[in-house]
Amino acid sequence: MATLLTLVGLLFLCGLSLSNGCRRELLVNVDFPGQDITILFSPDAEHCQQLCTQHSSCRFFSFIRPDSTRTSNFYCYLKSSSSGQPNVQKAILGITSGYSLKPCYPDPLPCLPHVYHDVDFPGADFRTLFTADYEECQKACTSDPACQFFAFLTHTFPDPKVRYKCYLKVRFFTLGITRHGSVISGFSHRVHTTQNFNTDCCVRSLIVLFYTACEGKLFPNTDITMHSINVPLAASPEHCQALCSAHPLCASFTYVSADFKCHMKGSTQEMITRAVNGFTSGLPARFCQLDNKWLKKNYAGINFPHNDIRSFVVDNVETCQRTCTEDPNCQFFSYVANKPPARNLCYLKRVITMPAPPRIIKLANIVSGFSLKNCHYKVIV
């Protein structure tokens, strides 16, 4: 049976190119202080470098290694400057620094084969099972369409009741959405679907990849009242349905047009509804490919703030959308329509799509790691 592959993150990048030179080297026991954009968690410097590479504006980084005497172990500090270079370098034990691989034409689907002993990736669980060892746990993660990373409790874990337990995990990065009267936003049309793990084209959409096409079930002016397990933002009910379909725990959803919130519901025991104007509810599509018309629409009065790759002057929104589609690094865009004689601006944007645990800590008798979906191995399901 062909693997049902679910990949999320608006669209994976196909390649990157910037004017700065390619610098792959890692600088051990060197810190680039200041100039922080954001802080994420990474298990090692190589993973941190990949996060910097996929972040829209990161140019260099500093990673706090687990052997550091600081309390902020596993912190990945993403950084930037107008020159693309750090202002200061300091020799500090326990820190590794380096540069974005954007100019190096990096692998758009980086393989993350390393496992980390006595390291936990807490949170983001969606499924548990018992496996004989961490290798089997990693295979289970690789075979599960939604799994991005895992944690395995070894035979020496203090609580015998949970020894050999394998936790499969997933975390999605999503875009921000706000209202803005003079802005039109949309998505890249570069959509390619495949059921193979290894593929020459690396573009993916926020849709679930299955055998047949379907439109999905939507309930206008309806609220599903159960507790929400996750509330990302979405540009439309169809976008919300795609997010729900890609999340392994989402059983139904309610989309609120007033604030763009996509309320994912996890209950599979019942579905309690009520009539509410402006709410649209629906069910995920698990065994078909959703219609992707929502990806091809432009959304007037909606802004996708932040995550800018670059901006430039254009004549119209069609040129902005076409440029995003032609740029393999662009996932979505916002077009600012100014009144004459002001010039119209097009902002190309992207978010991180590689697996990134929400937290990483030292914890004995645990082995953690990532799915091998992007590695050159044959996966048997």
C-alpha positions as CSV (number, residue, x, y, z in Angstrom):
1,M,0.0,0.0,0.0
2,A,1.4,3.4,-0.9
3,T,2.4,5.6,2.0
4,L,0.0,8.4,2.7
5,L,2.3,11.3,3.2
6,T,1.3,14.4,5.0
7,L,3.7,17.3,5.0
8,V,2.8,20.7,6.4
9,G,4.3,24.1,6.3
10,L,2.7,26.3,3.7
11,L,5.1,25.2,0.9
12,F,8.6,23.6,1.2
13,L,11.4,25.5,-0.4
14,C,13.0,24.1,-3.6
15,G,16.2,26.1,-3.4
16,L,17.7,29.3,-2.0
17,S,20.2,31.8,-3.4
18,L,21.6,35.0,-1.9
19,S,24.4,37.2,-2.9
20,N,26.6,36.5,0.1
21,G,29.1,33.7,-0.1
22,C,28.5,30.1,1.0
23,R,29.9,29.5,4.5
24,R,29.2,26.0,5.8
25,E,31.8,25.9,8.6
26,L,30.7,25.8,12.3
27,L,32.7,27.9,14.8
28,V,33.1,25.9,18.0
29,N,33.4,27.8,21.2
30,V,32.5,31.1,19.4
31,D,29.6,33.3,20.2
32,F,27.9,36.0,18.1
33,P,26.4,38.1,20.9
34,G,23.4,40.3,20.2
35,Q,21.4,40.9,16.9
36,D,18.8,38.2,17.9
37,I,15.7,37.7,15.8
38,T,14.2,34.9,17.7
39,I,15.0,31.9,19.9
40,L,14.1,28.3,19.0
41,F,15.2,24.9,20.3
42,S,17.7,22.6,18.6
43,P,19.4,19.4,19.6
44,D,22.7,20.3,17.9
45,A,24.4,23.1,15.9
46,E,23.7,21.4,12.6
47,H,19.9,21.5,13.3
48,C,20.2,25.1,14.4
49,Q,21.9,26.0,11.2
50,Q,19.1,24.4,9.2
51,L,16.6,26.5,11.1
52,C,18.6,29.7,10.3
53,T,18.6,28.6,6.7
54,Q,14.9,28.3,6.5
55,H,14.0,31.4,8.5
56,S,13.1,34.3,6.2
57,S,15.6,36.8,7.6
58,C,18.2,34.8,9.6
59,R,21.8,35.3,8.4
60,F,23.8,33.7,11.3
61,F,23.2,32.0,14.6
62,S,24.6,30.9,17.9
63,F,23.8,27.6,19.6
64,I,24.1,26.9,23.3
65,R,25.4,23.3,23.5
66,P,24.4,20.8,26.2
67,D,27.9,20.9,27.6
68,S,27.6,24.6,28.3
69,T,27.5,25.7,31.9
70,R,24.6,28.0,31.1
71,T,21.0,27.1,31.9
72,S,19.8,27.8,28.4
73,N,21.1,24.6,26.9
74,F,19.8,23.7,23.4
75,Y,18.8,27.3,22.7
76,C,19.2,28.3,19.0
77,Y,19.6,32.1,18.7
78,L,18.7,33.2,15.1
79,K,20.3,36.5,14.2
80,S,20.6,39.0,11.4
81,S,22.2,42.3,10.5
82,S,22.1,44.7,7.5
83,S,25.5,43.5,6.4
84,G,24.7,39.8,6.9
85,Q,27.6,39.5,9.2
86,P,27.9,39.5,13.1
87,N,29.1,42.7,14.6
88,V,31.1,40.9,17.3
89,Q,32.6,37.5,17.9
90,K,33.6,36.2,21.3
91,A,35.4,33.1,22.4
92,I,33.0,31.3,24.9
93,L,33.1,27.6,25.8
94,G,29.9,25.7,25.2
95,I,28.6,27.8,22.2
96,T,28.8,27.0,18.5
97,S,28.0,29.6,15.9
98,G,27.7,29.7,12.2
99,Y,26.0,31.1,9.1
100,S,22.8,30.5,7.1
101,L,23.2,28.1,4.2
102,K,20.9,30.1,2.0
103,P,23.7,30.9,-0.5
104,C,24.8,27.2,-0.6
105,Y,21.7,25.9,-2.4
106,P,20.8,23.7,0.6
107,D,18.8,20.5,0.6
108,P,15.2,21.7,0.8
109,L,14.3,18.6,2.7
110,P,17.2,18.1,5.1
111,C,17.8,14.6,6.4
112,L,18.1,14.6,10.2
113,P,19.5,11.1,11.0
114,H,21.1,11.7,14.4
115,V,19.6,10.5,17.7
116,Y,20.2,12.1,21.0
117,H,20.8,10.0,24.2
118,D,19.6,11.4,27.5
119,V,17.7,14.2,25.7
120,D,14.0,14.7,25.7
121,F,11.7,16.5,23.2
122,P,8.8,17.2,25.7
123,G,5.4,18.1,24.3
124,A,3.8,17.9,20.9
125,D,2.7,14.2,21.4
126,F,-0.1,12.8,19.2
127,R,0.4,9.1,19.5
128,T,2.1,6.6,21.8
129,L,3.1,2.9,21.4
130,F,5.6,0.5,22.9
131,T,8.6,-0.5,20.8
132,A,11.6,-2.8,21.5
133,D,14.2,0.0,21.1
134,Y,14.7,3.5,19.9
135,E,15.5,2.3,16.4
136,E,12.0,0.8,16.2
137,C,10.5,4.0,17.6
138,Q,12.3,6.0,14.9
139,K,10.9,3.6,12.2
140,A,7.4,4.1,13.6
141,C,7.9,7.8,13.4
142,T,9.2,7.6,9.8
143,S,6.3,5.4,8.8
144,D,3.6,7.6,10.3
145,P,2.5,10.3,7.8
146,A,2.3,13.0,10.4
147,C,5.3,12.3,12.7
148,Q,8.2,14.7,12.6
149,F,10.2,13.7,15.7
150,F,10.0,11.2,18.7
151,A,11.1,10.4,22.2
152,F,11.7,6.9,23.5
153,L,11.9,5.8,27.2
154,T,14.6,3.2,27.5
155,H,14.7,-0.1,29.6
156,T,16.5,1.8,32.4
157,F,13.8,4.5,32.8
158,P,12.9,4.9,36.5
159,D,9.2,4.2,36.1
160,P,8.9,0.5,34.9
161,K,5.3,1.0,33.7
162,V,6.4,3.3,30.8
163,R,9.7,1.7,29.8
164,Y,9.9,1.0,26.1
165,K,7.3,3.7,25.4
166,C,7.6,5.6,22.1
167,Y,6.1,9.1,21.8
168,L,5.4,10.3,18.2
169,K,5.3,14.1,17.9
170,V,4.4,16.8,15.4
171,R,4.7,20.6,15.4
172,F,3.6,23.0,12.7
173,F,4.7,26.6,12.0
174,T,1.9,28.7,10.6
175,L,1.5,32.2,9.3
176,G,0.1,35.3,11.0
177,I,-3.0,37.0,9.6
178,T,-4.4,40.5,10.1
179,R,-6.9,42.8,8.4
180,H,-5.6,45.7,6.3
181,G,-7.8,47.5,3.8
182,S,-5.1,48.3,1.3
183,V,-3.4,44.9,1.3
184,I,-4.1,41.8,-0.9
185,S,-2.5,38.5,0.1
186,G,-2.2,35.1,-1.3
187,F,-0.2,31.9,-1.8
188,S,2.3,30.5,-4.2
189,H,0.7,28.4,-7.0
190,R,3.7,26.2,-7.1
191,V,1.9,23.1,-5.9
192,H,3.1,19.5,-6.6
193,T,1.7,16.4,-4.9
194,T,3.4,13.0,-4.6
195,Q,3.1,9.9,-2.4
196,N,6.8,9.2,-2.5
197,F,9.2,10.1,0.2
198,N,12.0,10.9,-2.1
199,T,11.1,13.2,-5.0
200,D,12.9,15.5,-7.4
201,C,10.5,18.3,-6.8
202,C,10.4,19.5,-3.2
203,V,7.3,21.8,-3.3
204,R,4.5,20.8,-0.9
205,S,1.2,22.3,0.0
206,L,-0.9,22.6,3.1
207,I,-3.0,19.8,1.8
208,V,-3.1,16.1,2.6
209,L,-1.9,13.8,-0.2
210,F,-4.2,10.9,-1.0
211,Y,-5.6,9.1,-4.0
212,T,-8.8,10.9,-5.1
213,A,-10.0,14.5,-5.2
214,C,-12.7,15.8,-2.9
215,E,-14.2,19.1,-1.9
216,G,-14.6,18.4,1.8
217,K,-17.6,18.9,4.1
218,L,-18.3,22.4,5.4
219,F,-21.2,23.5,7.6
220,P,-22.0,27.3,7.1
221,N,-23.0,29.4,10.1
222,T,-22.3,26.5,12.5
223,D,-20.1,26.3,15.6
224,I,-18.8,23.0,17.0
225,T,-18.8,23.7,20.7
226,M,-16.2,21.2,22.0
227,H,-12.8,22.1,23.4
228,S,-10.2,23.2,20.9
229,I,-6.9,21.4,20.9
230,N,-5.1,24.0,18.7
231,V,-6.0,27.4,17.3
232,P,-3.9,28.4,14.3
233,L,-4.8,31.2,12.0
234,A,-6.3,30.6,8.5
235,A,-7.2,32.8,5.6
236,S,-10.5,30.9,4.8
237,P,-12.6,28.0,5.9
238,E,-11.0,25.9,3.2
239,H,-7.5,26.8,4.5
240,C,-8.7,25.8,8.0
241,Q,-9.9,22.5,6.7
242,A,-6.5,21.8,5.1
243,L,-4.8,22.5,8.4
244,C,-7.2,20.2,10.3
245,S,-6.7,17.5,7.7
246,A,-3.0,17.6,8.2
247,H,-3.1,17.4,12.0
248,P,-3.4,13.8,13.3
249,L,-5.5,14.8,16.3
250,C,-8.0,17.1,14.6
251,A,-11.5,15.4,14.3
252,S,-13.4,18.5,13.3
253,F,-13.0,22.3,13.2
254,T,-14.7,25.7,13.5
255,Y,-13.5,28.7,11.5
256,V,-14.3,32.2,12.8
257,S,-14.1,34.7,10.0
258,A,-14.0,37.8,12.3
259,D,-10.5,36.9,13.7
260,F,-9.3,34.2,11.3
261,K,-9.0,31.6,14.1
262,C,-9.2,28.0,13.1
263,H,-10.4,26.0,16.1
264,M,-9.3,22.4,15.8
265,K,-11.5,20.0,17.8
266,G,-10.1,16.7,19.1
267,S,-13.1,14.8,20.3
268,T,-14.2,11.7,18.3
269,Q,-17.0,10.7,20.7
270,E,-19.6,13.3,19.7
271,M,-20.1,16.5,17.7
272,I,-22.2,19.2,19.4
273,T,-23.2,22.1,17.1
274,R,-25.1,25.4,17.4
275,A,-26.1,28.0,14.8
276,V,-23.8,31.1,14.8
277,N,-23.4,33.6,12.0
278,G,-19.9,34.1,10.7
279,F,-18.7,30.6,11.9
280,T,-18.0,27.8,9.5
281,S,-17.4,24.3,10.7
282,G,-16.4,21.1,9.0
283,L,-14.6,17.8,8.9
284,P,-11.1,16.9,7.9
285,A,-10.4,14.9,4.7
286,R,-8.4,11.8,5.6
287,F,-8.7,9.6,2.5
288,C,-8.8,12.1,-0.4
289,Q,-7.0,15.1,-1.7
290,L,-8.8,18.3,-0.9
291,D,-9.6,20.8,-3.6
292,N,-6.8,23.4,-3.5
293,K,-8.8,26.3,-5.0
294,W,-8.2,28.3,-1.8
295,L,-4.5,28.3,-2.6
296,K,-5.2,30.0,-6.0
297,K,-7.4,32.8,-4.6
298,N,-6.2,36.3,-3.6
299,Y,-7.6,37.6,-0.3
300,A,-8.4,41.3,-0.4
301,G,-8.2,43.2,2.9
302,I,-6.0,40.5,4.5
303,N,-2.3,40.9,5.4
304,F,0.2,38.2,6.1
305,P,2.6,40.2,8.4
306,H,6.3,39.5,9.0
307,N,8.3,36.6,7.5
308,D,9.5,38.8,4.6
309,I,12.1,37.4,2.2
310,R,12.3,40.6,0.1
311,S,10.1,43.4,-1.2
312,F,10.0,45.3,-4.5
313,V,7.8,47.6,-6.6
314,V,5.2,46.1,-8.9
315,D,2.4,47.4,-11.1
316,N,-0.4,45.0,-9.9
317,V,-1.2,42.1,-7.6
318,E,-1.0,39.6,-10.5
319,T,2.7,40.4,-11.0
320,C,3.2,40.0,-7.2
321,Q,1.5,36.6,-7.2
322,R,3.3,35.4,-10.3
323,T,6.7,36.4,-8.9
324,C,5.9,34.5,-5.7
325,T,5.0,31.4,-7.7
326,E,8.2,31.7,-9.8
327,D,10.4,32.2,-6.8
328,P,11.1,28.7,-5.3
329,N,11.7,30.2,-1.9
330,C,8.3,32.1,-1.7
331,Q,5.4,30.4,0.1
332,F,3.0,33.3,0.3
333,F,2.8,37.1,-0.4
334,S,1.2,40.4,0.6
335,Y,0.7,43.2,-2.0
336,V,0.3,46.7,-0.7
337,A,-1.8,48.8,-3.1
338,N,-1.0,52.5,-2.6
339,K,-2.8,55.3,-4.2
340,P,-1.0,57.2,-7.0
341,P,1.6,58.6,-7.1
342,A,2.8,56.2,-4.4
343,R,4.2,52.9,-5.7
344,N,2.8,49.5,-5.0
345,L,4.9,47.1,-3.1
346,C,5.1,43.3,-3.2
347,Y,6.4,41.3,-0.1
348,L,7.4,37.7,-0.7
349,K,7.3,35.6,2.5
350,R,8.1,32.1,4.0
351,V,8.0,30.2,7.3
352,I,10.1,27.4,8.7
353,T,9.0,24.0,7.5
354,M,11.6,21.6,9.0
355,P,10.8,19.7,12.2
356,A,11.6,21.8,15.3
357,P,10.6,20.5,18.8
358,P,8.9,23.1,21.0
359,R,11.3,22.4,23.8
360,I,14.5,20.3,24.4
361,I,15.9,19.3,27.8
362,K,18.4,16.9,29.3
363,L,16.8,13.8,30.8
364,A,18.4,10.5,31.5
365,N,17.2,7.2,30.0
366,I,15.5,8.9,27.0
367,V,16.5,8.8,23.4
368,S,15.0,11.4,21.0
369,G,15.3,12.0,17.3
370,F,13.6,12.8,14.0
371,S,11.7,11.0,11.3
372,L,13.9,9.7,8.4
373,K,11.3,10.5,5.7
374,N,13.7,13.0,4.1
375,C,16.6,10.6,4.2
376,H,17.6,8.3,1.4
377,Y,16.2,5.1,3.0
378,K,13.5,2.8,1.7
379,V,10.5,3.0,4.0
380,I,8.4,-0.1,4.4
381,V,4.9,0.5,5.6
